[in-house]
């Protein structure tokens, strides 16, 4: 079962950073999304260190970061959910 709790990261003047708490196989992990220069970086904490994914789409970036955990594109999209529009 996959659960998600979306919340903005507490980063002050950088509103393009978003953070999600996701649950994979009963374990909470942090998914971070950072928008910069028209692209997205996604990072997920794992027991072996963080993973990283990059793309023009936040959903594809997240899918690439979640792939080592066995998470596919459809589940990654559900975990990311809506992203904040560019300010």
MARDO-107891 format. One record per atom (N, C-alpha, C): residue number from 1; residue in one letter; atom name; y, x, z. Coordinates in steps of 0.02 Angstrom, whole numbers. Layout:
BEGIN
<NUM,"A","CA",<Y,X,Z>>;
...
END
This chain:
BEGIN
<1,"X","N",<-59,41,0>>;
<1,"X","CA",<0,0,0>>;
<1,"X","C",<62,44,0>>;
<2,"X","N",<112,25,-38>>;
<2,"X","CA",<173,63,-44>>;
<2,"X","C",<230,21,-18>>;
<3,"X","N",<269,50,28>>;
<3,"X","CA",<327,16,55>>;
<3,"X","C",<388,60,42>>;
<4,"X","N",<447,30,42>>;
<4,"X","CA",<507,69,33>>;
<4,"X","C",<564,40,74>>;
<5,"X","N",<606,83,98>>;
<5,"X","CA",<667,62,133>>;
<5,"X","C",<724,103,105>>;
<6,"X","N",<770,72,68>>;
<6,"X","CA",<824,108,35>>;
<6,"X","C",<884,113,81>>;
<7,"X","N",<915,171,81>>;
<7,"X","CA",<977,180,118>>;
<7,"X","C",<1015,239,88>>;
<8,"X","N",<1081,237,88>>;
<8,"X","CA",<1119,293,63>>;
<8,"X","C",<1111,353,110>>;
<9,"X","N",<1109,412,82>>;
<9,"X","CA",<1107,472,124>>;
<9,"X","C",<1175,482,155>>;
<10,"X","N",<1177,510,214>>;
<10,"X","CA",<1241,522,248>>;
<10,"X","C",<1269,589,224>>;
<11,"X","N",<1305,587,168>>;
<11,"X","CA",<1330,649,139>>;
<11,"X","C",<1405,648,128>>;
<12,"X","N",<1441,603,159>>;
<12,"X","CA",<1513,604,156>>;
<12,"X","C",<1541,590,88>>;
<13,"X","N",<1569,640,55>>;
<13,"X","CA",<1607,629,-7>>;
<13,"X","C",<1564,629,-70>>;
<14,"X","N",<1498,631,-64>>;
<14,"X","CA",<1455,632,-123>>;
<14,"X","C",<1417,566,-128>>;
<15,"X","N",<1449,514,-153>>;
<15,"X","CA",<1416,448,-154>>;
<15,"X","C",<1359,443,-204>>;
<16,"X","N",<1349,494,-246>>;
<16,"X","CA",<1295,489,-295>>;
<16,"X","C",<1227,511,-267>>;
<17,"X","N",<1224,529,-203>>;
<17,"X","CA",<1160,547,-172>>;
<17,"X","C",<1132,485,-138>>;
<18,"X","N",<1069,469,-152>>;
<18,"X","CA",<1035,413,-121>>;
<18,"X","C",<970,437,-91>>;
<19,"X","N",<949,403,-39>>;
<19,"X","CA",<888,422,-3>>;
<19,"X","C",<846,361,10>>;
<20,"X","N",<781,366,1>>;
<20,"X","CA",<734,312,15>>;
<20,"X","C",<681,338,62>>;
<21,"X","N",<659,296,108>>;
<21,"X","CA",<599,310,147>>;
<21,"X","C",<543,271,114>>;
<22,"X","N",<492,307,92>>;
<22,"X","CA",<436,275,58>>;
<22,"X","C",<373,288,99>>;
<23,"X","N",<325,243,93>>;
<23,"X","CA",<262,251,128>>;
<23,"X","C",<207,255,76>>;
<24,"X","N",<171,311,78>>;
<24,"X","CA",<116,322,31>>;
<24,"X","C",<54,335,73>>;
<25,"X","N",<3,293,64>>;
<25,"X","CA",<-60,300,101>>;
<25,"X","C",<-47,303,176>>;
<26,"X","N",<-1,261,200>>;
<26,"X","CA",<14,257,271>>;
<26,"X","C",<58,311,299>>;
<27,"X","N",<83,356,257>>;
<27,"X","CA",<125,411,280>>;
<27,"X","C",<195,404,253>>;
<28,"X","N",<245,408,297>>;
<28,"X","CA",<315,404,275>>;
<28,"X","C",<336,470,244>>;
<29,"X","N",<373,463,189>>;
<29,"X","CA",<401,521,154>>;
<29,"X","C",<472,504,134>>;
<30,"X","N",<512,555,122>>;
<30,"X","CA",<581,545,101>>;
<30,"X","C",<587,560,27>>;
<31,"X","N",<617,512,-9>>;
<31,"X","CA",<632,520,-81>>;
<31,"X","C",<707,524,-86>>;
<32,"X","N",<732,579,-114>>;
<32,"X","CA",<804,588,-123>>;
<32,"X","C",<820,587,-198>>;
<33,"X","N",<875,553,-214>>;
<33,"X","CA",<900,549,-283>>;
<33,"X","C",<971,575,-285>>;
<34,"X","N",<985,622,-328>>;
<34,"X","CA",<1051,651,-335>>;
<34,"X","C",<1073,646,-408>>;
<35,"X","N",<1131,615,-419>>;
<35,"X","CA",<1158,610,-487>>;
<35,"X","C",<1211,664,-496>>;
<36,"X","N",<1205,701,-550>>;
<36,"X","CA",<1256,751,-566>>;
<36,"X","C",<1255,764,-640>>;
<37,"X","N",<1313,772,-667>>;
<37,"X","CA",<1322,792,-738>>;
<37,"X","C",<1281,748,-785>>;
<38,"X","N",<1278,683,-772>>;
<38,"X","CA",<1243,637,-816>>;
<38,"X","C",<1167,638,-809>>;
<39,"X","N",<1141,674,-761>>;
<39,"X","CA",<1069,678,-750>>;
<39,"X","C",<1052,661,-679>>;
<40,"X","N",<988,652,-665>>;
<40,"X","CA",<964,637,-598>>;
<40,"X","C",<913,690,-577>>;
<41,"X","N",<916,710,-514>>;
<41,"X","CA",<864,750,-483>>;
<41,"X","C",<831,706,-429>>;
<42,"X","N",<766,710,-425>>;
<42,"X","CA",<729,675,-372>>;
<42,"X","C",<687,726,-335>>;
<43,"X","N",<683,717,-270>>;
<43,"X","CA",<644,761,-228>>;
<43,"X","C",<606,719,-177>>;
<44,"X","N",<543,738,-165>>;
<44,"X","CA",<501,703,-116>>;
<44,"X","C",<472,756,-70>>;
<45,"X","N",<476,743,-4>>;
<45,"X","CA",<446,787,44>>;
<45,"X","C",<370,777,45>>;
<46,"X","N",<332,832,44>>;
<46,"X","CA",<259,830,50>>;
<46,"X","C",<238,881,102>>;
<47,"X","N",<175,880,120>>;
<47,"X","CA",<149,929,168>>;
<47,"X","C",<150,1000,141>>;
<48,"X","N",<155,1007,75>>;
<48,"X","CA",<158,1073,43>>;
<48,"X","C",<228,1093,24>>;
<49,"X","N",<278,1054,45>>;
<49,"X","CA",<348,1067,27>>;
<49,"X","C",<372,1013,-21>>;
<50,"X","N",<436,1017,-39>>;
<50,"X","CA",<464,964,-82>>;
<50,"X","C",<442,970,-155>>;
<51,"X","N",<437,913,-188>>;
<51,"X","CA",<426,912,-260>>;
<51,"X","C",<494,899,-292>>;
<52,"X","N",<498,909,-357>>;
<52,"X","CA",<562,901,-392>>;
<52,"X","C",<549,870,-460>>;
<53,"X","N",<592,823,-480>>;
<53,"X","CA",<590,794,-546>>;
<53,"X","C",<661,786,-572>>;
<54,"X","N",<671,794,-636>>;
<54,"X","CA",<737,788,-666>>;
<54,"X","C",<733,747,-730>>;
<55,"X","N",<784,707,-743>>;
<55,"X","CA",<787,667,-805>>;
<55,"X","C",<855,634,-809>>;
<56,"X","N",<870,603,-866>>;
<56,"X","CA",<931,563,-873>>;
<56,"X","C",<923,496,-838>>;
<57,"X","N",<862,476,-822>>;
<57,"X","CA",<848,413,-787>>;
<57,"X","C",<826,427,-716>>;
<58,"X","N",<853,391,-666>>;
<58,"X","CA",<829,402,-598>>;
<58,"X","C",<756,383,-589>>;
<59,"X","N",<732,336,-629>>;
<59,"X","CA",<663,313,-624>>;
<59,"X","C",<614,367,-651>>;
<60,"X","N",<632,398,-706>>;
<60,"X","CA",<589,450,-734>>;
<60,"X","C",<592,513,-691>>;
<61,"X","N",<651,529,-663>>;
<61,"X","CA",<656,586,-618>>;
<61,"X","C",<611,574,-557>>;
<62,"X","N",<614,514,-528>>;
<62,"X","CA",<572,498,-470>>;
<62,"X","C",<498,500,-489>>;
<63,"X","N",<480,474,-547>>;
<63,"X","CA",<410,475,-569>>;
<63,"X","C",<385,547,-574>>;
<64,"X","N",<426,592,-599>>;
<64,"X","CA",<406,662,-605>>;
<64,"X","C",<398,694,-536>>;
<65,"X","N",<442,676,-489>>;
<65,"X","CA",<436,703,-421>>;
<65,"X","C",<376,674,-383>>;
<66,"X","N",<359,612,-399>>;
<66,"X","CA",<303,578,-364>>;
<66,"X","C",<235,591,-396>>;
<67,"X","N",<235,616,-458>>;
<67,"X","CA",<172,628,-494>>;
<67,"X","C",<121,671,-455>>;
<68,"X","N",<143,725,-421>>;
<68,"X","CA",<93,764,-383>>;
<68,"X","C",<60,725,-326>>;
<69,"X","N",<90,669,-306>>;
<69,"X","CA",<61,627,-254>>;
<69,"X","C",<18,571,-283>>;
<70,"X","N",<8,573,-349>>;
<70,"X","CA",<-34,522,-381>>;
<70,"X","C",<1,456,-393>>;
<71,"X","N",<67,456,-394>>;
<71,"X","CA",<107,396,-404>>;
<71,"X","C",<128,393,-477>>;
<72,"X","N",<115,336,-510>>;
<72,"X","CA",<132,327,-580>>;
<72,"X","C",<203,299,-588>>;
<73,"X","N",<222,289,-651>>;
<73,"X","CA",<290,267,-667>>;
<73,"X","C",<306,198,-638>>;
<74,"X","N",<261,150,-644>>;
<74,"X","CA",<276,82,-619>>;
<74,"X","C",<287,82,-543>>;
<75,"X","N",<246,118,-506>>;
<75,"X","CA",<256,122,-434>>;
<75,"X","C",<319,161,-417>>;
<76,"X","N",<334,213,-455>>;
<76,"X","CA",<395,251,-443>>;
<76,"X","C",<457,207,-453>>;
<77,"X","N",<455,166,-505>>;
<77,"X","CA",<512,121,-518>>;
<77,"X","C",<521,72,-460>>;
<78,"X","N",<466,46,-433>>;
<78,"X","CA",<469,0,-377>>;
<78,"X","C",<497,35,-315>>;
<79,"X","N",<478,98,-305>>;
<79,"X","CA",<503,136,-247>>;
<79,"X","C",<577,150,-252>>;
<80,"X","N",<600,166,-312>>;
<80,"X","CA",<671,181,-321>>;
<80,"X","C",<712,118,-314>>;
<81,"X","N",<690,64,-344>>;
<81,"X","CA",<728,2,-341>>;
<81,"X","C",<796,11,-375>>;
<82,"X","N",<845,-32,-356>>;
<82,"X","CA",<910,-26,-388>>;
<82,"X","C",<947,37,-364>>;
<83,"X","N",<984,67,-410>>;
<83,"X","CA",<1026,125,-392>>;
<83,"X","C",<1099,103,-396>>;
<84,"X","N",<1139,136,-356>>;
<84,"X","CA",<1211,118,-355>>;
<84,"X","C",<1244,138,-420>>;
<85,"X","N",<1288,96,-447>>;
<85,"X","CA",<1324,114,-508>>;
<85,"X","C",<1370,173,-495>>;
<86,"X","N",<1384,209,-547>>;
<86,"X","CA",<1429,266,-542>>;
<86,"X","C",<1498,243,-518>>;
<87,"X","N",<1527,278,-469>>;
<87,"X","CA",<1593,257,-444>>;
<87,"X","C",<1648,266,-496>>;
END
